[in-house]
């Protein structure tokens, strides 16, 4: 027995599969990093898949997404090719950016993932620009820009909220509030408890949702995108989530209470969604379909990793190529 | 040829480019009103306020917005009212605009022009008078342009707008109302080609922006005492036409670099280094720099005048250069 209808079930399982793909990808990244196959400063979004997948699930191919420094999920959710992404993280010439970008500077323009950034709040003003271009083109394109709660105290964030509101830009501000700005709890950075407060100040419609509930993020984004496409301007979504790992791979996160981790384990977006799908009879009681999905994506990611590590290193002469566009 | 003022030449280039390319938008403070100096006067009436957009005083976000728009189809021109305020937009210009083409492995292009004006005039003080070009030469991925004449302002601006890279276009406020011959048809001027403003034989003076008219005046004065200097205007600082400078230095054996920026860490040092690396044997003496003292710009007219390098400083530097000789004897 299924819940609503086959098509709807398929769409729900697609969300699950996409979250598992991202989870498997990032766990593999962590593994490769630990074994010395990938270097760099890696900010994993394990445990935060719900917001990326929920938001991107209703975007058009020609919509734009910009990510934060923790952007693997944003790129994969928008449809980036895992193999080219993994090759990029591994510094190979077959990576999206030919090994010149890496984890914090991912670009997959072919699918509308415009850029990530190594600078907190750095991609928010860029999102104004893609939104402006979309507005001028008049084809209804929308931009979603992801950032963390740590960006909320940065100047460009506030300038951008003001401008987006003033010019009614087709832009969705998607704040993934995981409660920590790098090593420090948000409460030590601001007296403002909800980041939607800022949106209210700049007269941008806003909502706070459970970020680990993929359907809640999807619903909020759908409303925001609809408003943006119809010329109604920007929206602000605060997705409450949790970062079970450190700020970057190698950060032991000793600044955090163990009880906090236990509490959030139950709120894991994938486990939570599987439970929901069981309740809705989209998954059978033993969730065997989910295990098949998980096994399939893990197998796929193994192949992706193997291919990435087998790919050639960048040629030395590429070091100084593409400094300028010709 | 008709005469145009430098500021009017800029406006004409903007207008002609906007007529030819609908993807061009102008973003800046008060630009629909022409800004404080009139560079964009009338353009909003002609092209509408969706293409000529007044922005709030939010340099960082406006720069980022222009960069973002340039990635996906627009060709923005940002006006930063004073170059001093570009400090507020450095993250977007240096970390994003300059690097996105490279970091994306060529997927992204940044066809962005950043128009700024700066330099010393009018006692505006330390937040409205700086020459900051050297900062940007240090950043791979940026082009840096500094026109000294009305004709160059128009032709170089056309090239800047058509370029698929971020171009920092440095206008000098003191040149805005100087006139110069500008052709009926403004042709884009190719970047990386210096102009020899005056031919000479005894010493080479590379002069940047407002130092070009100063160097030409110095040349007149030096000629009276029988000294012939060659004045080279690099026009674009990145890319830099080192070949033209080298060719001249090999003939004259002496080089003075003049800019209005603070001497320490200025581009004079960079040009001196590049020249001596390949033409040491051709130099009869050390390369000398003319620039401002190591201090912020003061606002008192007396102090500002002392601060600003000019004709006297160039004449003095050329004479000091000519006093050197390889064998230690007076030249």
Interface residues (C-beta under 8 A of the other chain):
Chain A: X64 X66 X95 X96 X97 X98 X99 X100 X101 X105 X107 X108 X109 X114 X115 X117 X118 X119 X122 X124 X125 X126 X127 X128 X129 X130 X131 X132 X133 X134 X136 X137 X155 X156 X159 X160 X162 X163 X166 X322 X323 X324 X325 X326
Chain B: X25 X50 X55 X56 X58 X60 X61 X62 X63 X64 X65 X66 X67 X68 X69 X70 X71 X72 X73 X74 X76 X91 X92 X95 X96 X99 X100 X101 X102 X103 X104 X105 X106 X107 X108 X109 X110 X140 X141 X143 X164 X165
